[in-house]
Amino acid sequence: MSRTKEETLKILLRHQQHYISGQALCEQLGCSRTAIWKQINELRKEGYTIDSVQKKGYKLLAKPNKLIKEEIDLHLTTDTFGRHLIYYEEVPSTQKLAHHLAEDGAAEGTLVVADEQTDGRGRLGRAWHSPKGTGIWMSCILRPTLSLERIPQLTLIAAVSIVRAIKKISGVQCGIKWPNDILFNGKKLVGILTELQAEIESVRAVIIGMGINVNVDADAIPEALKPIATSLKMISGVRQSREQLIAAIMSEFEGLYHMYLEEGFSIIKQMWEAHALNIGQHIHARLANGDVIHGIAQGINDKGVLLLQDDQGETHHIYSADINL
């Protein structure tokens, strides 16, 4: 999108409640009425419904059903997170693309967002259903100066950030299932995938992938996933603004991330436990080697490791596992 068209769209988005005159657009953009008319027509071709009334000007009436980068920009309140925003209507995987960008030196806070993923994936390489026009599929690049053992804490920070943002934008109160799922009434709403690029002793980049079922309808969820998946629209009964939610997540994530870097994990730990679904429940933890440990979840320690007390009273430190409640 050209710079003039992008700025035209931002102004129309900012003034959706009323008409803005062609003269005002000319003055704000520093261009002619003919140039404004051209940009308006280009936006109409892209699916924007824009009314024009003589002596009143232009008004945005409806938007196409796709993520709008310019609207995300309007809602952002961050210093760095999401400010370098790379948007695609379709990609195989935002996570794979973010990895390439990180290898090429992309700055911390760079955010890759797609309206659709054709090869989305979650933990352990599992497929992630990422249909067009319905969800938030994005990956954020971080460059923390942390030891390798502290990297899993970033997943917990991301989870708290998303839960807080969802509550702020939609009013829906979710819970966190250790280590990387956000649920509502036992059904999965969000998945988080944390991957890193590292050398023997140092972390070069961390990529936090987030998949959120926002406006997915019940009949659009694959049959195999219907018993275990849900969406914000299904929960709330109304469509939610994906642009506002992305901006809110970036705001929460940036704030908690810097709090963590400056003050440590203890405050984040308390926030995480306030939203945790595991604590005090009997759970099953399936380890990477196939072993299953049964017991009561006691919470997490100061490293973000799950503490699981088995039936014999022994406390196990769970670093990575599939958890079933």
N, C-alpha and C positions, 0 to 999 in steps of 0.2 A: 504494500500500500504506500502511495506517495506521501510525502510529508504533509502537503497541503490537504490531501484527502483525510489523512489521519487526524490532523488538527480540526478539520471541519467536523468529523465524526465526534471527537471529544467534546466540542462545543455543543453539538446537538444532544449528546448524552447528558451533559451537565445541565441543559435547559429543557429537559423533557416535559416539564409541566406547562410550558408556555412557548409561544412563537418567538423566534429571534429574527430580526430584520436582516435583509441582505446587506444593508449598509453597515450594521453592527458586525456582521461576519467579515466584511471587507476590511473594516478598521482593525479588527482583532488579528486577522491573518495577513494583512498588508498586501492584498491582491484585488483584482477587479471583480465586478459583479459577474462578468462572463466566466471568469475562472471559478467562482463559487458555484454558478449554475452547472458547470461541467462536472465539478466534484459531486454535487448533489445527484446528478444523473448517474454517475459511476456507482455511487452508493446504492441507488435504487436497483441497478443491475445486479448488485451483490445480495439483494434480498431485503434491504432496508425500506420500510414504508415511510416516506417523508411527504408530509402535506405542505403545499405552498399556497399562500393566500396573498393576493395583491394588497399592499400597504401594511401587511402584518408580518410576512416573512415565511420562515420555514419551521416546521415542527416534526420531530421524530415520533411516529405513531407506533411502530412495531419494528422488532429486530428479528433477523433470521435465527433459527434454532442452532446456533453454534457459539462456541466461546468467542468472546470479543476482547482481543488483547487491549484495545484502547480503554475498555471499561474496567479491566483489571487495573490498569495504570491509574485510572481515576480514583479507585478505592484504596490503593496502596498508601500506607502511612509509615513504611519502613525506611531505614537508611540505605540498606544494601539488599536485603532478602527480596528477591523478585524484581528488583530494579533492572537487572539485565535479564529480560524475559524473552525466551525463544519459543515461539508458538508455531505449531503445525496443525493443519486440519487432520492429517493422518500420518502416523509413523508406525513402524513395527513395534518399537518399545522406547518410551522416554528414558528408561534406565540405560539402555545401550547407548543412546545418543548422548546422554549426560556423561557416560564413561569416556566417550571419544572427546567431548569438549573438555573434560577435566584433564585428560592426557595432553591436550593442546594448550593448557594453561588458563582455562576459564576461571574467572574470579569467584571468590566465595560469595554465596548468595545467588549465583546464576540459577535460573529456574527454567526447566524445560517442561512445556505444557502441550498436550495434544487433545484434540476433540475426539479422537478415536485411536486406539491401538489395535493393530492386527496380530501382534504377537506378544501381548502383555504377559508378564509372569510375576509370580510371587515367590515366597520362600521355597527352597529346595527345587526350584525350577518348575513349579506348578503353574499351569496356565491361569491367566486372570482375564475374565470376561470384561472387555472394555468397549462397549458399543458406542456408536456415534451419537453425539448430541445429548448425552444423558449423565455423564459422570465427570469426575476430576481425575485425570491421569497425569501425574507430574512427578518430576524428580529434581531435587535441590542439591547443589554442590556445596559442600563445606570443606574448609581447609583448617581444621583445628590443630593446635600443637598439643597433642595428647598421646599418652602411651596406648599401645594396642589394647590393653585390658580395659581401658575406659570407653572404647568405642561403642560397645553395646548400650551404654547409658544414653547415647544419642537417640536410639530407637524409643526409649522411654520418654525422653523430652519431646520427641515428635508426637508421640501418642497423647501426651498431656496437652500439647498445643492444639491438636486437632479436636479433641474433646471439648476444650474451652471455646474454640472457634465455632464449632457446630452449635453449641449452646447459645452463643452470642447471636448467631445469624438466624437460626431456625427455632430456637427454644427447646430443641430435643436434647435430653440428658442421656448420654451414652455411658457405657462402662468399658474398661480396658481389660482384655485377657492377655496375660503375660505370654510371650514378650511383645507381640506385634499386631494384635487384632483389636478392633473396636467393635463392640456388639451392642445391639438393642434387643432386649427380651430374648436373649440367646441366639439371635441371628446376626450374621456378620454384615457390617456396614462399611468397614474400612480395613484395608490391609497395608502394612508398612514393610518395606524391604530395604534393609541397610547393607550396603556393600562398600568396600574400601579399596583404595589403591595404596599399597604400602611397600616399603623396602624392609630390610631385616629389622631395623630398630626404629623406623620412623613412618608416620602416616603422611602420605602425600595428598590424599583427598578422600572424602567420605561422600557417598551418594545416597541420599535418602529418597526412596521411591514411595509414593503415596497413591493408593487407588481408593476412590471414594464413590460409592453408589449414591448419586444425588437425585436425579430425576428419572431413574429407571422405573418403568411400570411393572406391575406384577407379572403380566403376560409376556414381558420381554425377558424375564429371567429364565435361563435354561432349566428344563424340567429337573435335572439332577441337582441343581442348586436351590430350588425353591424351598426345601425344608430348612436350609441353613443360611440363606442370604436375604437381605432386605435393602431398602433405600430410604433416603430422607423423605422423598415424596410419598412413599407408601406409609411411612410412619406419621407424617404431619398432615397428609391429605392435600398439600399444595406444592406447586413447583417452587424450587428454591433457586436463588441467584448463585450460579457457580462462580461468577466473577467476584461477588462480594465475599463468598466463602474462601476462595483462594487468597484474596487480600487479607482476610481475617486470620487465616492460618499462618501466612507469612509474618504478620504482626506478632502473633503469639509466639511463634517459633523463634523469631529474632530476639524478642525480649527474654524468653526463658533460656535460650542458648547463651546469651551474654551473661545472664545471671549465673548460670552454671559455670562458665569459664572464670568468672570473678569470685564467686562465693562457694563453689563446690556443689556436690550432688545432694546434700542433706535436705535443702528446701524443695528441690525437685522430687526427691523421694517421698516427702510428705504429700505433695500434690498428686503424685502417681498413686499412692496408696489410698487417697481419698476417692479415687475413681476406679480402683481395682475390683475386679469381679472374683478373683481367685482366693483372696485372703479368708481364712477360716473354713474353706470348703474342702471336701474330699475330692481330690483330683487324680488323674492318671497322667504321668509324664513319660512319653515314649522317647527314649534317647536315640542318638544317631546310630548306635550299634544295635538297635532293636530291643534293648532291654526296656522294661516298663516298671516304673516305681509308683506305688500307690501310697497316698498319704494326705495329710492336711497341709494346705499351703499356709505358711506362717508369715508371708510377706517377702520383701526383698531386703538384701543387705546394702551396705553403703556403696557397693560396686554395681548394684542393679541385678545381682544374682538371686534367683528364686530359691527360697528356703522351704524345703518340703520335709515334713516329719512323718516317717512311716509308722506302721502299726506297732513296731517294736520300740518306738520312741527315739529312733536315730534320725538326726537331721541331715538331709542331703542337700548339697549345693548344686542347683541345676543351672548350668551355663547355657544350654541349648536343648530344646526339646519341643515336641508337639504336645500340647496340653488339651486334655478333654475334661470338662467339668462333670 
